[in-house]
Amino acid sequence: MTTSLTATVDAAIDSLCLKPVEQSPWPEVCLGTVTQALRRTGVFELQFLEPEISGHDVILRGSVGSYYLKQRAQAAVMELPGVNRVRNELTVTRPLPVFVVSQ
């Protein structure tokens, strides 16, 4: 009877104990996956970016020729599973054209 009571008490304690939760519900992000996503855009210029991984955040560094490409790189990386946030530190090297209106 003591064994049965011990088993019952152990089962009750186990049901009350909280099981450890994983550190993060996000899958792991790796540099190769980020680089492949940039290559899959088909934009030659995006293949030379210098991404970094910080936990589940991706940091994009380097330079691109337009604001469109800056946004395109960010969108490609943001779609990846496990990416929580993208810090877009890309610089645009070519300024937008200036339109002169003559009168």
Secondary structure, 3 states (H helix, E strand, C coil): CHHHHHHHHHHHHHHHCCCCCCCCCCCCCCHHHHHHHHHHCCCHHHHHCCCEEECCEEEECCEECCHHHHHHHHHHHHCCCCCCEEEECCEECCCCCCCCCCC
